[in-house]
Structures are given as structure tokens and as C-alpha cells.
Amino acid sequence: MAKTNRQVILTSRPEAIPQAGHFSLRDGDIPEPGDGEVLVKNRFLSIDPAMRGWVSAVANYSEPVPLNSVMRSIAVGEVVASRNANYPEGTLVCGMFGWQDYAVAHKDNIWFTHDHASGPASLSLGILGLNGITAYFGLLEAGRPKQGETVVVSTAAGAVGSAVGQIARIKGCRTVAITSSEEKRAQCRDEFGYDAAVSYREGDLGAALAEASPEGIDVYFDNTGGAISDTVYRQLNVKARVVVCGTAATASWDPWPQGERMERHILTKRATVQGILVFDWVDGYERARADLGQWVQEGQLNYREEFLDGIEQAPGAIARLYAGQNSGKLMVRL
């Protein structure tokens, strides 16, 4: 076992997208697990859009990460010392363990274990983790798609968006991807099975959406907000459902951004708009993972992963994610 615990510390509060300079590396002590606890050696650290909100000075659904503390992060790792019979040494566990080599964990911050038979441990941070679970419940329970309906997804090549499109296809829907480039349009069609893919950076997004969705839009899975969503709302069908999963298009909420108003579209189309957080479905995680795992094994659900090697890559990874420089679920491999 290593003699020190390398950690990434939040040292200053960003006003918009966190950059590498907002963090620093330090060597800490390897903690000792107490009664009922385990020591986890992290293998993979997750990089997620939600991290921007976690380091913001303004609390949202969770309190801001305190300055000069370990950066909050989902991780998957191996139990290397155990004082809990439910998690013997060698067990792979996933939970909120932070950007560090080692973490003490207990039943309240271990979300689930990873079965070697289900594939690499990294899958529990992506398609079999909170990304896949978010797509599963967000689409099926909030979006409520019906066979033959049109489902439009923004950031459709991302870890959540790509899963949403494929689950919608499994449920018999027409799927339309909104993404950033010709390369990602091809990825959405060829790897993730979208019926059509349009770019918000090239040409007239409204015209492209109308062509790709000739019968209008029944479900919109919104990962961006902003101008992209302004365009989508104009083409919603009556009784459409909008699932608000992320607001990646807004760099800062201070001052409050100005833009189009959507109320008229919601009113006249009697649309339903629902914000989602994956933590609302904690009791259903295993059900979702079972279905997702089966679809992966059957070849109905594809995924892509990208790894940055070494904990020193973590500080700049959030900015990389928001710049769209990743190709698949972004993780740091330790």
C-alpha cells in the first residue's frame, strides 16, 4: 500500500466553469476505517457536469464543496481494508469518495457494489452508474415516452444523452440528437442509433429540427437550457413532456441570465416540464442497473468511455468536459 494519499483540493471558488487553477494537489494521510467502515482504494474518478454546481458559492441541491477540502466526486474502487462484513476486502464499490487515492466509506456513502461479471469497474461510473440511471428514470418516469413518439435529446453524444436516445429507441420511439459537430452527429447515428442528428453550431437549428422531427416533438430531454432549448420549445407538440436534466449552456447564474420566455409554449401546448435529480430514485438504482446491464449484454445499449491517466489530470477535467473535448464518459484512471 502507498504511504500517502494523493488528494485534489478546492482552493478557490470559480465564478463560472471550474479551471485547473481552482484546485491544487496535496499528499494526505491514508485514513483508518472505524467500526462498520471500509477503506477504499479508488480506481476511477468521475468527471461530471454537476461538479460546476458543487463548487459554486451558491448552494443548489447540495451544499458547496468547502474551500481547502477534497473535491467531491463519485468514484469506484476496491475495498482494501474492511471492518464491515457486508463489504469484504476485494469488493468493488461505488459512491461519493472524492478526488483522492483512498477514502473511508460506510453504508451511507456506498451506493452499490460492482459485479465483475457485468464488465469493467468503470461502467459503474457511466452506463451502469448515475449517468445511465439518470437516463433511465429521467426518460421513462419523467418523459413517459410512448411507442412512435419523437424524442429529442440535447448533448446527445454525452454519457447521459447517448443513453437516453438508445433507451428511447428500445421503447420504439423516433430519436433525434442535438450535438455540436459533424463528428458527433455521425457518432450519434452510427454508435447510438439516433434516427437523425443535428448540430446547434452549423446552420439553422430550427429548420434542421423541423426536418428531423416532421411530426413535432413529444419528449424533450434537456441537458443544456439556453438558446438550444428556446428553439426546441417552439416545436413541442400538445401534451409534450420536457425533462430538465442540466443547464450546460449557461456559464453562470450570477447575474441571472436573460433570454426568451417559454411560458407561452408551455401554456398553449399544455406541456409538462419536470426537473430531475437522480437522487430522487435511490430506492430504484438496482432495478435500473439490472435493465441497463441486460441491454448492454444484449448489444442494445452502446457506450463510450474516455480516460485521463493520473490524479494530476483531474483539476483541468471539468473545463475539458464543458468545452466538449471529451468523447464519451470522462473519467480519471488511477
C-alpha positions, -999 to +999 in steps of 0.1 A: +000+000+000+012+035-007+024+057+021+005+088+013-030+097+000-028+120-030-058+144-030-072+172-052-082+202-030-106+230-040-085+262-032-106+290-048-142+295-058-149+298-096-174+322-109-182+301-140-166+269-153-140+255-129-105+256-142-073+237-132-061+268-113-090+265-088-075+232-074-043+220-060-027+186-052-016+176-018-004+145+000-026+135+029-026+106+053-042+073+044-072+071+068-080+041+090-116+027+088-136+026+121-163+002+131-186-005+103-164+013+078-141+002+049-110+017+033-115+021-005-086+024-029-101+044-058-096+031-093-116+056-113-128+091-105-158+105-123-159+139-141-195+152-142-212+184-154-228+186-119-194+194-105-197+230-117-227+234-093-209+216-065-181+242-064-203+272-068-207+297-040-245+294-044-259+262-030-283+243-052-294+208-044-262+202-023-240+224-002-210+239-019-177+219-015-158+237+013-126+255+003-094+237+011-112+203+012-111+173-011-131+178-042-164+160-041-166+132-067-182+099-075-157+071-077-154+034-079-127+014-061-117-017-043-121-024-006-086-029+007-094-029+045-128-038+060-145-035+093-179-042+077-189-078+070-211-067+041-181-053+022-152-078+025-118-070+011-117-072-027-153-059-031-157-032-058-179-004-045-192+029-060-200+060-041-191+096-032-155+090-023-138+122-037-109+131-058-083+111-039-064+078-039-080+064-007-113+071+011-131+057+042-166+047+033-196+033+051-231+021+042-244+057+038-220+067+011-216+034-007-244+034-033-238-001-049-213-028-055-199-037-089-201-073-101-170-083-121-193-103-144-211-071-155-179-057-172-151-033-162-154-014-130-155+019-149-190+010-161-203+018-126-194+055-132-211+056-166-237+034-183-243+013-152-238+042-128-255+075-122-253+085-159-272+055-171-296+056-141-303+093-148-312+085-184-333+055-173-355+072-148-354+107-164-367+094-197-390+065-185-406+081-154-404+118-162-405+117-200-430+088-202-423+081-239-449+062-259-441+040-289-440+060-321-434+093-304-404+116-312-378+121-285-353+149-289-321+150-267-296+178-263-259+170-257-269+137-273-234+123-276-227+127-239-228+100-212-264+107-202-277+118-236-264+088-255-281+065-231-314+085-233-315+081-271-309+044-270-334+037-243-360+057-263-352+037-294-356+004-273-391+017-264-400+022-300-396+060-304-381+081-332-349+097-318-333+130-327-299+141-314-288+177-309-250+179-307-221+201-316-202+188-347-203+166-377-182+140-360-206+138-331-236+138-354-221+107-370-214+092-336-250+097-326-263+080-357-238+052-361-229+043-325-260+053-306-287+046-332-303+080-334-327+083-364-314+119-370-288+142-356-285+180-360-258+204-349-266+236-329-234+252-343-240+247-380-268+263-399-304+270-388-311+247-358-349+254-360-350+244-397-329+213-391-351+202-361-383+207-382-368+185-409-357+158-384-390+159-365-417+164-391-444+153-367-432+176-339-415+168-306-433+148-279-404+144-254-375+168-250-346+156-227-329+189-219-293+189-209-285+224-219-312+250-215-304+283-232-308+291-269-310+254-279-340+249-256-356+281-268-356+266-303-369+232-292-398+246-272-413+262-304-417+228-319-432+209-290-464+190-296-496+194-274-491+174-242-453+172-247-431+164-218-398+183-211-373+167-188-348+192-174-316+174-166-289+200-170-282+236-179-248+233-196-254+263-219-254+288-190-219+296-178-230+315-147-262+322-128-249+355-113-262+377-127-294+358-137-293+353-175-318+369-197-334+353-228-366+340-243-396+331-222-411+297-225-443+301-206-465+307-237-453+275-253-459+256-221-494+271-217-507+267-253-493+232-257-502+221-222-467+208-219-453+193-187-418+204-176-401+184-148-366+189-133-349+157-123-321+146-099-310+110-099-310+110-061-348+110-062-347+074-073-322+059-048-345+030-040-347+021-077-310+020-085-307-017-086-338-021-108-323+004-133-289-012-132-304-046-139-323-034-170-293-013-182-269-043-177-292-066-197-294-041-226-257-038-226-252-076-227-278-079-255-260-052-276-289-028-274-271-002-254-237+011-265-214+033-246-181+051-250-155+059-223-125+083-222-098+080-196-073+106-183-044+089-166-033+101-132-049+121-105-029+152-117-053+152-147-084+158-125-081+196-119-085+205-156-110+178-164-142+198-157-132+225-181-124+199-207-159+184-203-176+218-207-155+226-238-169+194-254-133+179-258-143+146-244-155+116-264-177+095-241-179+093-203-149+111-189-130+096-160-096+098-143-079+064-141-057+059-111 
